[in-house]
Amino acid sequence: MSALFYPFHLCHERTLHRLLEGHEMVHFRDFMALQLTPFMGTTAFPDRMGSYYPELLEAGRIVQGYDVSGAMSSEITEAVDRDLSDTAWRSIFYKALQHNHRFQRGLFDVSQLPQPGGPGSEGTPVWSGFTQDFMMDQPYSVDTVRSLSLTALTSEEIETRYEYGWAMIKTAAALIYTIRLCHQNGLVAVTDSASHHRLLTHTCQRDRIDLANSCMSRDGY
């Protein structure tokens, strides 16, 4: 079967070639620019895998152009809320955010993050707030984060709660769109991110969703 790479719109060159060894075609979504409110969301990047590998696009080995941007539908919102209210899903997310630099880089600007191998750097105050265990116990939903986004972020704690919740929403939404695209187009889900694979596997098992979902290890790159 053809594969959908997740959760990002681009992948490493070595991952791409390994994917093409096992699949006739590899599908990629466009950059996910979620709109939380009419005035708040993420910005889309115009780059696509086909821009870097035009010969593979021309040959039909790369398929692209799946739009996952804009406001979330009620169905997507409900699915995101199920993840955000799930203690086990939250635990996987929390551990990944603490210990997986690639996972962190998919959610935050590098200036906010501790550097791998650095001398105990904790990044910005927002990032350092994520290391506190109380973040696991905070109740979250899409409406909670939307309300926080409309509140003046006047304290470090409020800003931390907002940034953490928004990171969870972006992660959950990317995985839910993965399920939807695979089902709509008859694709298998493949990633090279072990943390995202664990999160998606958990969601599918919890909700009894049938999805072929595999993870490629990234050793040496």
Contacts in CASP RR format, 6 or more apart in sequence:
PFRMAT RR
TARGET T0000
AUTHOR 0000-0000-0000
METHOD contacts of the structure
MODEL  1
MSALFYPFHLCHERTLHRLLEGHEMVHFRDFMALQLTPFMGTTAFPDRMG
SYYPELLEAGRIVQGYDVSGAMSSEITEAVDRDLSDTAWRSIFYKALQHN
HRFQRGLFDVSQLPQPGGPGSEGTPVWSGFTQDFMMDQPYSVDTVRSLSL
TALTSEEIETRYEYGWAMIKTAAALIYTIRLCHQNGLVAVTDSASHHRLL
THTCQRDRIDLANSCMSRDGY
1 23 0 8 1.000
1 186 0 8 1.000
1 187 0 8 1.000
1 188 0 8 1.000
1 212 0 8 1.000
2 23 0 8 1.000
2 24 0 8 1.000
2 25 0 8 1.000
2 26 0 8 1.000
2 27 0 8 1.000
2 63 0 8 1.000
2 185 0 8 1.000
2 186 0 8 1.000
2 187 0 8 1.000
2 188 0 8 1.000
3 19 0 8 1.000
3 22 0 8 1.000
3 23 0 8 1.000
3 25 0 8 1.000
3 26 0 8 1.000
3 27 0 8 1.000
3 187 0 8 1.000
3 188 0 8 1.000
3 189 0 8 1.000
3 190 0 8 1.000
4 26 0 8 1.000
4 27 0 8 1.000
4 28 0 8 1.000
4 29 0 8 1.000
4 178 0 8 1.000
4 181 0 8 1.000
4 182 0 8 1.000
4 185 0 8 1.000
4 187 0 8 1.000
4 188 0 8 1.000
4 189 0 8 1.000
4 190 0 8 1.000
5 11 0 8 1.000
5 15 0 8 1.000
5 19 0 8 1.000
5 26 0 8 1.000
5 27 0 8 1.000
5 28 0 8 1.000
5 190 0 8 1.000
5 191 0 8 1.000
6 29 0 8 1.000
6 174 0 8 1.000
6 175 0 8 1.000
6 178 0 8 1.000
6 189 0 8 1.000
6 190 0 8 1.000
6 191 0 8 1.000
6 196 0 8 1.000
6 200 0 8 1.000
7 171 0 8 1.000
7 174 0 8 1.000
7 175 0 8 1.000
7 178 0 8 1.000
7 191 0 8 1.000
7 193 0 8 1.000
7 196 0 8 1.000
8 106 0 8 1.000
8 174 0 8 1.000
9 28 0 8 1.000
9 29 0 8 1.000
9 30 0 8 1.000
9 31 0 8 1.000
9 32 0 8 1.000
9 45 0 8 1.000
9 47 0 8 1.000
9 48 0 8 1.000
9 49 0 8 1.000
10 28 0 8 1.000
10 47 0 8 1.000
10 48 0 8 1.000
10 49 0 8 1.000
10 52 0 8 1.000
11 19 0 8 1.000
11 28 0 8 1.000
11 49 0 8 1.000
11 192 0 8 1.000
12 192 0 8 1.000
12 218 0 8 1.000
12 221 0 8 1.000
14 218 0 8 1.000
14 221 0 8 1.000
15 192 0 8 1.000
15 216 0 8 1.000
15 218 0 8 1.000
16 26 0 8 1.000
16 49 0 8 1.000
16 53 0 8 1.000
18 216 0 8 1.000
19 26 0 8 1.000
19 190 0 8 1.000
19 216 0 8 1.000
20 26 0 8 1.000
20 56 0 8 1.000
20 61 0 8 1.000
23 188 0 8 1.000
23 190 0 8 1.000
24 61 0 8 1.000
25 60 0 8 1.000
25 61 0 8 1.000
25 62 0 8 1.000
25 63 0 8 1.000
26 61 0 8 1.000
26 62 0 8 1.000
26 63 0 8 1.000
26 190 0 8 1.000
27 62 0 8 1.000
27 63 0 8 1.000
27 64 0 8 1.000
27 66 0 8 1.000
27 181 0 8 1.000
27 185 0 8 1.000
27 187 0 8 1.000
28 48 0 8 1.000
28 49 0 8 1.000
28 50 0 8 1.000
28 62 0 8 1.000
28 63 0 8 1.000
28 64 0 8 1.000
28 65 0 8 1.000
28 66 0 8 1.000
29 64 0 8 1.000
29 65 0 8 1.000
29 66 0 8 1.000
29 67 0 8 1.000
29 68 0 8 1.000
29 177 0 8 1.000
29 181 0 8 1.000
30 44 0 8 1.000
30 48 0 8 1.000
30 64 0 8 1.000
30 65 0 8 1.000
30 66 0 8 1.000
30 67 0 8 1.000
30 68 0 8 1.000
30 69 0 8 1.000
31 44 0 8 1.000
31 45 0 8 1.000
31 46 0 8 1.000
31 47 0 8 1.000
31 69 0 8 1.000
32 42 0 8 1.000
32 68 0 8 1.000
32 69 0 8 1.000
32 170 0 8 1.000
32 173 0 8 1.000
32 174 0 8 1.000
32 177 0 8 1.000
33 41 0 8 1.000
33 42 0 8 1.000
33 43 0 8 1.000
33 44 0 8 1.000
33 69 0 8 1.000
33 70 0 8 1.000
34 41 0 8 1.000
34 42 0 8 1.000
34 69 0 8 1.000
34 70 0 8 1.000
34 71 0 8 1.000
34 72 0 8 1.000
34 169 0 8 1.000
34 170 0 8 1.000
34 173 0 8 1.000
35 41 0 8 1.000
35 69 0 8 1.000
35 70 0 8 1.000
35 71 0 8 1.000
35 72 0 8 1.000
36 142 0 8 1.000
36 145 0 8 1.000
36 146 0 8 1.000
36 149 0 8 1.000
36 166 0 8 1.000
36 169 0 8 1.000
37 146 0 8 1.000
37 149 0 8 1.000
37 150 0 8 1.000
40 149 0 8 1.000
42 170 0 8 1.000
44 69 0 8 1.000
48 64 0 8 1.000
48 65 0 8 1.000
49 56 0 8 1.000
49 57 0 8 1.000
49 62 0 8 1.000
49 64 0 8 1.000
50 56 0 8 1.000
50 57 0 8 1.000
50 62 0 8 1.000
50 64 0 8 1.000
53 62 0 8 1.000
56 62 0 8 1.000
57 64 0 8 1.000
66 181 0 8 1.000
68 173 0 8 1.000
68 174 0 8 1.000
68 177 0 8 1.000
68 181 0 8 1.000
72 80 0 8 1.000
72 142 0 8 1.000
72 173 0 8 1.000
76 173 0 8 1.000
76 176 0 8 1.000
76 177 0 8 1.000
77 142 0 8 1.000
79 172 0 8 1.000
79 176 0 8 1.000
80 142 0 8 1.000
80 169 0 8 1.000
80 172 0 8 1.000
80 173 0 8 1.000
80 176 0 8 1.000
81 141 0 8 1.000
81 142 0 8 1.000
82 203 0 8 1.000
82 206 0 8 1.000
82 207 0 8 1.000
83 89 0 8 1.000
83 90 0 8 1.000
83 168 0 8 1.000
83 172 0 8 1.000
83 175 0 8 1.000
83 176 0 8 1.000
83 199 0 8 1.000
83 203 0 8 1.000
84 90 0 8 1.000
84 140 0 8 1.000
84 141 0 8 1.000
84 142 0 8 1.000
84 165 0 8 1.000
84 168 0 8 1.000
84 169 0 8 1.000
84 172 0 8 1.000
85 139 0 8 1.000
85 140 0 8 1.000
85 141 0 8 1.000
86 202 0 8 1.000
86 206 0 8 1.000
88 202 0 8 1.000
88 206 0 8 1.000
89 172 0 8 1.000
89 199 0 8 1.000
89 202 0 8 1.000
89 203 0 8 1.000
89 206 0 8 1.000
90 136 0 8 1.000
90 168 0 8 1.000
91 136 0 8 1.000
92 195 0 8 1.000
92 198 0 8 1.000
92 199 0 8 1.000
92 202 0 8 1.000
93 168 0 8 1.000
93 171 0 8 1.000
93 199 0 8 1.000
94 135 0 8 1.000
94 136 0 8 1.000
96 103 0 8 1.000
96 195 0 8 1.000
96 198 0 8 1.000
96 199 0 8 1.000
97 103 0 8 1.000
97 104 0 8 1.000
97 107 0 8 1.000
97 130 0 8 1.000
97 167 0 8 1.000
98 130 0 8 1.000
98 131 0 8 1.000
100 194 0 8 1.000
100 195 0 8 1.000
101 113 0 8 1.000
101 116 0 8 1.000
102 193 0 8 1.000
103 193 0 8 1.000
103 195 0 8 1.000
103 196 0 8 1.000
104 113 0 8 1.000
105 113 0 8 1.000
107 167 0 8 1.000
107 170 0 8 1.000
107 171 0 8 1.000
108 127 0 8 1.000
108 163 0 8 1.000
108 167 0 8 1.000
111 123 0 8 1.000
111 124 0 8 1.000
112 123 0 8 1.000
112 124 0 8 1.000
112 126 0 8 1.000
112 127 0 8 1.000
113 123 0 8 1.000
113 127 0 8 1.000
114 120 0 8 1.000
114 121 0 8 1.000
114 122 0 8 1.000
114 123 0 8 1.000
114 127 0 8 1.000
115 121 0 8 1.000
122 128 0 8 1.000
122 131 0 8 1.000
125 156 0 8 1.000
125 159 0 8 1.000
125 160 0 8 1.000
126 156 0 8 1.000
126 159 0 8 1.000
126 160 0 8 1.000
126 163 0 8 1.000
129 135 0 8 1.000
129 156 0 8 1.000
129 160 0 8 1.000
130 160 0 8 1.000
130 163 0 8 1.000
130 164 0 8 1.000
135 160 0 8 1.000
135 161 0 8 1.000
135 164 0 8 1.000
138 161 0 8 1.000
138 164 0 8 1.000
140 165 0 8 1.000
140 168 0 8 1.000
142 169 0 8 1.000
144 165 0 8 1.000
145 162 0 8 1.000
145 165 0 8 1.000
145 166 0 8 1.000
145 168 0 8 1.000
145 169 0 8 1.000
148 158 0 8 1.000
148 161 0 8 1.000
148 162 0 8 1.000
148 165 0 8 1.000
149 162 0 8 1.000
149 166 0 8 1.000
151 158 0 8 1.000
151 162 0 8 1.000
153 159 0 8 1.000
153 162 0 8 1.000
171 196 0 8 1.000
171 199 0 8 1.000
172 199 0 8 1.000
174 196 0 8 1.000
175 196 0 8 1.000
175 199 0 8 1.000
175 200 0 8 1.000
175 203 0 8 1.000
176 203 0 8 1.000
178 189 0 8 1.000
178 200 0 8 1.000
179 189 0 8 1.000
179 200 0 8 1.000
179 203 0 8 1.000
179 204 0 8 1.000
179 209 0 8 1.000
179 211 0 8 1.000
181 187 0 8 1.000
182 188 0 8 1.000
182 189 0 8 1.000
182 211 0 8 1.000
182 212 0 8 1.000
183 211 0 8 1.000
188 212 0 8 1.000
188 213 0 8 1.000
188 214 0 8 1.000
189 200 0 8 1.000
189 211 0 8 1.000
189 212 0 8 1.000
189 213 0 8 1.000
189 214 0 8 1.000
190 213 0 8 1.000
190 214 0 8 1.000
190 215 0 8 1.000
190 216 0 8 1.000
191 197 0 8 1.000
191 200 0 8 1.000
191 214 0 8 1.000
191 215 0 8 1.000
191 216 0 8 1.000
192 215 0 8 1.000
192 216 0 8 1.000
192 217 0 8 1.000
192 218 0 8 1.000
193 215 0 8 1.000
194 215 0 8 1.000
194 217 0 8 1.000
197 213 0 8 1.000
197 214 0 8 1.000
197 215 0 8 1.000
200 211 0 8 1.000
200 213 0 8 1.000
201 213 0 8 1.000
203 209 0 8 1.000
204 210 0 8 1.000
204 211 0 8 1.000
204 213 0 8 1.000
END
